[in-house]
Amino acid sequence: MTHKEIVKKSNLAPRTVRYALKKLKENQLIIEKFNFRDARQIIYQNREQQMVTA
């Protein structure tokens, strides 16, 4: 899910979402993946979800 998608679904301010993503990443709860369709965007994924599919 991209930053923009999270903002849209959560109805939170973009700055709030950025801060939350930063905190989640610092605590290693999410991972960032490269978006091959649009290199300007980063895809955020729940670390737990990534471990299940691996």
VEXKEMI-979490 format. One line per 5 residues: number of its first residue (from 1); their letters; for each residue x, y, z of N, C-alpha, C, O. Coordinates in pm, 1 decimal. Each point is the difference from the previous one (the first is absolute). Example, Ala and Ser with C-alpha at 12.3 -4.5 7.8 and 13.67 -1.06 7.14 Angstrom:
<pts>
1) AS) 1319.0/-569.0/780.0/-89.0/119.0/0.0/90.0/120.0/0.0/103.6/-1.9/66.5 ~ -138.6/106.9/-138.5/82.0/119.0/6.0/-77.0/109.0/73.0/50.9/110.8/16.9
</pts>
This chain:
<pts>
1) MTHKE) 84.7/-116.2/0.0/-84.7/116.2/0.0/90.5/124.2/0.0/97.3/7.0/75.1 ~ -129.6/87.0/-157.1/81.0/121.5/-8.9/-45.1/102.3/104.8/-105.9/-13.9/61.1 ~ 187.7/115.4/-42.4/-32.8/109.0/93.0/-133.9/62.4/-37.4/-84.5/24.3/86.1 ~ 66.7/0.6/-212.5/-122.6/62.9/-49.3/-122.9/-86.7/29.5/-104.7/51.9/38.7 ~ 117.3/-182.7/-57.0/-111.2/-92.1/27.2/-33.9/-2.3/149.3/-117.1/-4.5/37.6
6) IVKKS) 220.2/7.5/46.9/-22.6/0.3/144.4/-72.3/127.2/42.1/-92.4/-5.3/81.2 ~ 133.4/119.2/-135.2/-65.4/127.5/30.7/-147.3/-5.5/-39.9/-87.4/42.1/75.8 ~ 61.2/-94.1/-194.6/-137.1/-5.3/-50.9/-88.1/-91.7/85.2/-112.6/36.1/34.0 ~ 163.6/-154.3/0.4/-79.9/-96.6/76.2/-16.5/39.7/146.6/-103.2/-28.5/60.6 ~ 203.3/93.6/-3.9/-4.6/32.5/142.8/-63.9/135.8/29.6/-37.3/27.4/114.0
11) NLAPR) 24.8/57.3/-215.6/-50.9/136.0/17.9/85.7/81.4/96.5/-49.9/90.3/67.2 ~ 178.2/-122.4/-60.7/93.8/75.5/83.4/78.6/96.5/-87.5/6.6/-16.2/-121.8 ~ 51.8/115.0/184.1/82.8/95.9/-72.5/127.3/-69.7/-51.3/53.1/-88.6/67.1 ~ -4.6/128.0/-184.5/121.9/-61.6/-54.8/118.7/6.0/96.3/77.4/-95.2/9.4 ~ -63.3/206.2/61.4/110.7/13.7/93.4/-11.9/-100.4/115.6/100.2/-55.2/45.4
16) TVRYA) -222.5/32.5/1.2/-24.5/-97.1/106.5/36.9/-140.2/-45.4/60.9/-76.7/74.6 ~ -98.3/44.0/-197.5/31.1/-132.1/-55.0/151.0/-17.0/-15.0/53.8/-106.3/31.1 ~ 14.8/210.5/-78.7/146.6/-7.6/-13.0/65.5/-25.7/134.6/91.3/-82.0/10.8 ~ -137.8/151.9/91.5/54.8/-16.7/134.0/-24.3/-143.2/50.8/90.1/-63.3/55.1 ~ -211.8/14.1/-74.3/-33.6/-135.4/45.2/83.8/-104.5/-73.4/47.5/-95.7/61.3
21) LKKLK) -29.1/113.4/-192.1/81.4/-93.7/-77.4/144.6/1.9/47.2/65.3/-104.1/7.1 ~ -15.7/222.8/25.0/137.1/13.2/50.8/15.7/-77.5/130.4/97.5/-73.0/17.9 ~ -194.0/88.9/73.4/5.3/-69.5/128.7/-12.0/-151.2/-17.7/70.6/-75.9/66.4 ~ -158.5/32.4/-154.4/-15.4/-143.5/-25.9/127.8/-59.4/-59.2/39.7/-111.4/34.4 ~ 23.6/186.8/-123.4/124.7/-46.9/-60.7/112.1/-5.4/103.7/78.1/-95.2/1.0
26) ENQLI) -69.2/195.8/86.2/101.0/1.9/105.8/-13.3/-121.3/91.6/100.2/-52.9/48.1 ~ -223.2/8.7/-24.0/-26.1/-115.3/85.7/-4.4/-131.2/-79.1/-38.5/-104.4/52.6 ~ 78.0/111.9/-177.6/8.8/-115.9/-89.6/-131.3/-77.3/-9.8/-0.8/-123.1/-3.4 ~ -109.9/196.6/-1.2/-131.1/-61.3/-13.8/-47.8/-0.1/-145.1/-91.4/-74.3/-35.7 ~ 153.3/157.6/-47.3/-32.6/2.7/-143.2/129.0/-2.0/-79.8/108.0/28.7/51.6
31) IEKFN) -121.8/-63.2/-177.9/113.8/5.9/-92.0/-39.5/86.5/-118.6/-117.9/14.1/-32.3 ~ 218.6/43.2/-31.6/-21.8/79.5/-120.3/43.4/-80.6/-119.8/106.0/-62.7/0.9 ~ -187.7/64.2/-103.6/33.1/-70.1/-123.8/-0.7/99.3/-115.1/-73.7/98.5/1.4 ~ 156.3/-125.9/-100.0/7.0/82.8/-119.0/-121.8/-25.3/-86.1/-36.0/-115.4/-23.1 ~ -28.1/220.0/-24.8/-116.3/-11.7/-87.3/48.5/2.7/-144.1/41.5/104.7/-49.8
36) FRDAR) -46.3/-218.0/-16.5/49.6/-9.4/-136.7/-90.2/71.4/-101.0/45.9/40.9/-106.7 ~ -174.9/-26.0/141.0/-91.5/70.8/-90.1/22.0/150.0/2.3/-16.4/67.8/-101.4 ~ 54.1/-15.6/219.6/21.6/143.9/15.3/115.7/20.2/97.4/-17.8/-9.1/121.5 ~ 134.2/35.9/-174.6/121.9/8.7/80.6/-3.3/116.6/99.3/84.1/6.6/89.7 ~ -179.4/84.8/-104.5/-10.4/112.4/93.7/-65.7/-40.6/130.3/11.6/71.3/99.7
41) QIIYQ) -80.4/-184.4/-98.5/-74.7/-41.8/117.8/66.0/-120.2/66.3/65.7/-81.1/-65.3 ~ -84.7/71.6/195.1/48.1/-113.1/78.0/-121.0/-78.2/47.9/-101.2/58.0/39.4 ~ 112.1/-188.8/-43.1/-106.9/-85.7/49.8/36.1/-41.9/142.2/110.2/-48.6/25.5 ~ -203.1/67.8/65.3/20.0/-38.0/139.1/-74.8/-129.8/25.7/-114.9/-16.9/-40.9 ~ 182.8/-74.1/109.4/-59.2/-130.5/25.7/23.3/-39.2/145.0/107.2/23.6/55.9
46) NREQQ) -208.1/-83.1/3.3/8.0/-51.4/135.6/106.7/-109.8/3.2/-4.7/-92.0/-81.5 ~ 99.6/100.0/173.3/107.8/-97.8/8.4/-56.4/-139.6/23.9/50.9/-97.3/-55.7 ~ -155.5/85.9/137.8/-60.9/-129.0/29.7/-57.4/-63.5/-126.8/14.0/-120.4/-21.3 ~ -77.5/200.2/-61.2/-57.9/-47.6/-125.1/109.3/-49.5/-92.2/-18.1/-101.0/-68.0 ~ 130.9/169.2/64.0/111.0/-36.3/-86.4/59.5/-133.2/44.2/39.9/-79.9/-84.7
51) MVTA) -33.0/54.1/215.4/57.5/-123.9/50.5/-89.9/-118.7/-31.2/50.2/-110.3/-21.8 ~ -181.2/129.5/18.9/-95.0/-106.9/-29.5/11.5/-42.2/-146.0/-7.7/-119.1/-30.4 ~ 26.0/214.7/-60.3/5.0/-31.6/-142.3/136.9/-51.4/-43.3/12.4/-57.5/-108.2 ~ 89.1/76.9/189.2/135.6/-42.0/-39.1/21.6/-148.1/15.5/108.8/-49.9/-28.8
</pts>
